[in-house]
Amino acid sequence: MHAGSESDLQAGVGNEQSALEEIRSQVAAVQSRLKETQAGLARDLETVETLAVSFDEISEGLDSDAARRAHLRVNYLIRKLVERSGQEEILETYLAEVQEALQRGILFRGEEGSYAPWKGFGFSPGQIQEIGTQSPGSAIGCAGAESRILYLEEDLTSEFPWLLQDVVPAQSAVCIPFVFQDEVPLVFYGDAERSFSVELLELSTHIATLVLKNDYLQELVRRGAGVDSETVEAVPHLEEGLGQTMSPDEDHGAQAEPEPSVESVAISPEEEEKHHSDARRLARLLVSEIQLYNAQDVEAGYASADLYGQLKQQIDRSREMYEKRAHPLVPLQYDYFHEEIVQVLAGGEDELLGSSYPGPVLREQRSAD
């Protein structure tokens, strides 16, 4: 063998060894990142277990119906969140669920110590844009910088100037940070003219944070060892698009599709039974929340034998949500929402709903185009 050929061969082997070492280094870096993330998730799970204990203690102070509704709310939120993939879908689902307890809310995203509004509910797009970026010294900024919840019942307009424009001012407001180890990339603001459970909102936010971290970990695994792990973000990075509002009947995270016809959908008896069971559970949850968050109006409705007249907005809004989230075949066959309105809200006495109540509704079949 010629000396030149030997030299070329050795150089080629050396290059392959260097490339192999580089691949090994990349694999080791990703494995290290995975271990760190898994350790962080384990710590977060311990936090949620602690919160679960606190939640049980909170539930002990509630009557059995209120405690059951609270547990249903949390279980429903978990199920909806884990069905989503991607940061924006997860956060949109979070907003869609927490608005059940609040009058308005905005999710702010961090920008070098300040926080800009991303999406919200209960505000018009123009109002969200007018609110603008919140400085580090604002209530939103303090919640993020100090990683702590701020709950206010006094001097709301001094902390949140946008409330000055309200015809009916909020009675309480809360700022809840999304904590990712040493970073707070998101802060949720919510307010209401009635009382609400800060503890349940805190638990819901922790659950959403865990789902976001799990989504990040799965994305890291999907991308594989050949990708620089620094390119995969551990915290939400949201596109701008400020001033967006979410209506309560949006099915967040899902693409709009034509409603299927009965003939175009073939499901087994077991699947059909599950769809009906899920719809019944959803209807019970929605009606229970009407009862939980509108106690005074419910009492007034009992007194006047006109529950629908007192709660028309809440009932109509919840029905829209029910019809949107239930499997499309269920509302064609049975009205579980009406059943729960009668049994849960009216205590089985449908005459208490009043003469304006529309009664059971079976949605008409719409053929797909």
C-alpha positions in Angstrom: 0.0 0.0 0.0 1.3 3.4 -0.9 2.1 5.9 1.9 -0.3 8.4 0.4 -3.2 5.9 0.5 -2.4 4.9 4.1 -2.4 8.5 5.1 -5.7 9.1 3.3 -7.2 6.1 5.1 -6.1 7.2 8.5 -7.5 10.7 7.8 -10.8 9.2 6.8 -11.0 7.0 9.9 -10.1 10.1 12.0 -12.9 12.1 10.4 -15.4 9.3 11.0 -14.3 9.0 14.7 -14.7 12.8 15.1 -18.2 12.7 13.5 -19.1 9.7 15.8 -17.9 11.6 18.9 -20.0 14.6 17.8 -23.1 12.4 17.5 -22.4 10.9 20.9 -22.0 14.4 22.4 -25.4 15.4 20.9 -27.0 12.3 22.3 -25.5 12.9 25.7 -26.7 16.6 25.6 -30.3 15.6 24.8 -30.3 12.8 27.4 -29.1 15.3 30.0 -31.8 17.7 29.0 -34.4 15.0 29.2 -33.3 14.0 32.7 -33.5 17.6 33.8 -36.9 18.0 32.4 -38.1 14.7 33.9 -36.8 15.8 37.3 -38.6 19.1 37.0 -41.8 17.3 36.1 -41.4 15.0 39.1 -41.0 18.1 41.4 -44.1 19.6 39.8 -46.1 16.4 40.4 -45.2 16.7 44.1 -46.5 20.2 44.0 -49.8 19.1 42.5 -50.0 16.3 45.1 -49.6 19.0 47.8 -52.2 21.1 46.1 -54.5 18.1 45.9 -54.3 17.7 49.7 -55.0 21.5 50.1 -57.9 21.0 47.7 -59.4 18.2 49.8 -59.1 20.5 52.8 -60.8 23.3 51.0 -63.6 20.8 49.9 -64.2 19.9 53.5 -65.4 23.4 54.1 -67.9 23.2 51.3 -71.3 21.4 51.3 -71.3 18.1 49.5 -72.8 19.5 46.3 -70.3 22.3 46.0 -67.4 19.9 46.6 -68.7 17.5 44.0 -69.1 20.3 41.5 -65.5 21.5 42.2 -64.1 18.0 41.7 -66.1 17.6 38.5 -64.7 21.0 37.3 -61.1 19.9 37.9 -61.6 16.5 36.3 -63.2 18.0 33.3 -60.4 20.5 32.9 -57.7 17.8 33.1 -59.5 15.7 30.5 -59.9 18.6 28.1 -56.2 19.8 28.5 -54.6 16.4 27.9 -56.6 16.0 24.7 -54.8 19.1 23.3 -51.4 19.3 21.7 -49.3 22.4 21.2 -48.9 25.4 23.5 -51.6 27.6 21.9 -54.3 24.9 22.0 -53.5 24.1 25.6 -53.7 27.7 26.6 -56.9 28.4 24.6 -58.5 25.5 26.3 -57.4 26.8 29.7 -59.0 30.2 29.0 -62.2 28.5 27.7 -62.5 26.6 31.0 -61.6 29.2 33.6 -64.1 31.7 32.1 -66.8 29.6 33.6 -65.9 31.1 37.0 -65.1 34.6 36.0 -66.6 37.6 34.2 -63.5 38.5 32.2 -59.9 37.3 31.8 -56.7 38.0 29.9 -53.6 35.9 29.5 -50.4 38.1 29.4 -47.2 36.8 27.9 -43.8 38.0 29.2 -41.5 40.3 27.3 -38.3 41.2 29.1 -39.9 41.8 32.5 -43.1 43.4 31.0 -46.3 41.5 30.1 -48.3 42.0 26.9 -51.9 40.8 26.5 -52.3 37.7 24.3 -55.9 36.5 24.4 -58.8 37.1 26.7 -62.5 36.8 27.2 -65.2 39.2 28.3 -63.3 42.1 26.6 -63.7 43.4 23.1 -60.6 43.3 20.9 -60.3 47.1 21.1 -60.3 47.0 24.9 -57.6 44.4 25.0 -55.4 46.5 22.7 -56.0 49.6 24.8 -54.9 47.7 28.0 -51.5 47.3 26.3 -48.2 46.1 27.8 -48.0 46.0 31.6 -44.7 47.3 33.2 -42.7 45.4 35.7 -44.1 47.6 38.5 -47.7 46.9 37.6 -49.8 44.3 39.5 -49.4 41.9 36.5 -45.6 42.5 36.4 -45.3 42.0 40.2 -47.2 38.7 40.0 -44.7 37.6 37.4 -41.5 39.0 39.0 -42.4 37.6 42.5 -44.0 34.3 41.2 -47.0 34.8 43.5 -50.8 35.2 43.3 -52.3 38.6 43.8 -55.9 38.7 44.9 -57.5 42.2 45.3 -60.9 43.3 46.5 -60.1 47.0 47.1 -58.7 49.9 45.0 -59.1 47.8 41.8 -59.2 50.7 39.5 -55.9 52.0 40.7 -54.2 48.7 40.0 -56.2 48.0 36.8 -57.1 51.3 35.1 -59.2 49.5 32.4 -61.9 48.8 35.0 -62.7 52.5 35.1 -64.7 52.1 31.9 -67.0 49.4 33.4 -70.7 50.2 33.9 -70.8 47.4 36.6 -67.3 47.4 38.2 -65.7 44.2 39.2 -65.8 43.3 43.0 -62.6 41.2 43.0 -59.6 40.4 40.7 -56.8 37.9 40.7 -53.4 37.6 39.0 -51.9 34.1 38.7 -48.4 33.4 37.4 -47.5 30.4 35.3 -44.3 29.3 37.0 -41.7 27.4 34.9 -38.8 26.9 37.4 -37.1 30.3 37.5 -39.2 31.8 34.7 -42.7 33.2 34.6 -43.6 33.5 30.9 -47.3 34.0 31.5 -49.6 35.7 33.9 -53.4 35.2 34.0 -55.7 38.1 35.0 -59.3 37.5 35.9 -62.1 39.5 37.5 -65.8 39.1 38.4 -68.6 41.0 40.1 -69.3 38.0 42.3 -67.1 35.8 44.5 -65.0 33.0 43.0 -62.6 30.3 44.2 -59.0 31.5 43.9 -57.8 28.1 45.1 -59.6 26.4 42.2 -58.1 28.8 39.7 -54.7 28.3 41.2 -55.1 24.5 40.9 -56.3 24.9 37.3 -53.3 27.0 36.4 -50.9 24.5 37.9 -52.5 21.7 35.9 -52.2 23.8 32.7 -48.5 24.5 33.5 -47.9 20.7 34.0 -49.6 19.9 30.7 -47.5 22.6 28.9 -44.3 21.1 30.4 -45.4 17.6 29.4 -46.1 18.8 25.9 -42.6 20.3 25.7 -41.0 17.0 26.9 -42.9 15.0 24.3 -41.8 17.5 21.6 -38.2 17.1 22.8 -38.5 13.3 22.4 -40.2 13.6 19.0 -37.4 15.7 17.6 -34.8 13.1 18.5 -31.2 13.2 19.6 -29.9 14.7 16.3 -31.4 18.1 17.1 -29.8 20.7 19.2 -31.8 20.6 22.4 -31.4 24.4 22.9 -33.8 24.9 20.0 -36.6 23.3 21.9 -38.3 25.8 24.2 -39.3 24.8 27.7 -41.6 27.7 28.1 -44.5 28.9 25.9 -43.5 31.1 23.0 -46.7 32.6 21.6 -47.2 34.4 18.3 -48.2 38.0 18.7 -51.7 38.5 17.3 -52.8 40.6 20.3 -56.4 41.8 20.9 -58.0 38.4 20.3 -61.1 37.5 22.2 -62.7 34.1 22.8 -66.4 33.5 22.7 -67.6 30.9 25.3 -69.0 28.5 22.7 -65.8 28.2 20.7 -64.3 24.7 20.6 -60.7 25.7 21.1 -58.0 23.6 19.6 -60.2 21.9 17.1 -60.6 22.8 13.4 -64.1 23.7 12.2 -65.5 20.8 10.2 -68.9 20.3 8.6 -71.4 18.6 11.0 -71.7 15.0 10.0 -75.0 13.5 8.9 -76.3 10.5 10.8 -75.9 8.4 7.7 -72.2 9.4 7.3 -71.2 8.3 10.9 -70.9 4.7 11.8 -70.4 4.0 15.5 -70.6 0.9 17.6 -73.2 0.6 20.4 -70.4 0.9 23.0 -69.2 4.2 21.4 -72.7 5.5 21.3 -73.3 4.7 24.9 -70.0 6.5 25.8 -71.0 9.6 23.8 -74.3 9.7 25.7 -72.6 9.2 29.1 -70.1 12.0 28.3 -73.0 14.3 27.2 -74.9 13.6 30.4 -71.9 14.3 32.5 -71.1 17.5 30.6 -74.8 18.7 31.0 -74.7 18.0 34.8 -71.4 19.9 35.1 -72.7 23.0 33.2 -76.0 23.2 35.1 -74.3 22.6 38.4 -72.0 25.6 37.7 -75.0 27.8 36.9 -76.4 26.9 40.3 -73.0 27.3 42.0 -72.1 30.7 40.6 -75.5 32.4 40.6 -77.0 31.5 44.0 -78.9 34.8 44.4 -80.5 34.6 41.0 -81.4 31.0 41.6 -83.2 32.0 44.9 -85.0 34.8 43.1 -86.0 32.4 40.4 -87.5 30.0 43.0 -89.4 32.8 44.6 -90.9 34.1 41.4 -91.3 30.6 39.8 -89.3 31.9 36.8 -85.8 30.4 36.9 -85.3 30.9 33.2 -86.3 34.5 33.3 -83.7 35.1 36.1 -81.0 33.0 34.5 -81.7 33.3 30.7 -78.2 34.5 29.8 -76.4 31.8 31.8 -78.7 29.0 30.7 -78.6 30.0 27.0 -74.8 30.3 27.1 -74.4 26.9 28.8 -76.7 25.3 26.3 -74.6 26.6 23.4 -71.5 25.2 25.1 -73.2 21.8 25.7 -74.3 21.5 22.0 -70.9 22.5 20.8 -69.0 20.0 23.0 -71.3 17.0 23.1 -70.8 14.5 20.3 -72.9 15.8 17.3 -75.2 12.8 17.2 -76.3 13.1 20.9 -78.3 16.4 20.6 -80.2 14.8 17.7 -81.5 12.0 19.9 -81.9 13.3 23.5 -81.6 16.6 25.4 -79.6 15.9 28.5 -79.1 19.6 29.1 -82.9 20.0 29.5 -83.0 17.0 31.8 -80.4 18.4 34.1 -82.0 21.9 34.1 -85.2 20.3 35.4 -83.7 17.8 37.8 -80.7 19.9 39.2 -81.7 23.5 38.8 -85.5 23.2 39.3 -85.3 20.2 41.7 -87.6 18.2 39.5 -90.4 20.8 39.4 -90.4 22.1 35.8 -93.1 24.7 36.5 -90.4 26.6 38.4 -88.6 27.3 35.1 -91.4 29.8 34.1 -93.5 30.1 31.0 -90.6 31.5 28.8 -88.5 28.4 29.2 -88.3 26.8 25.7 -88.3 23.2 27.0 -86.3 20.3 25.5 -84.6 20.9 22.2 -83.6 18.3 19.6 -81.2 19.8 17.1 -82.1 19.4 13.5 -79.9 17.2 11.3 -77.8 19.3 9.0 -76.4 17.5 5.9 -72.7 17.9 5.2 -71.9 19.8 2.1 
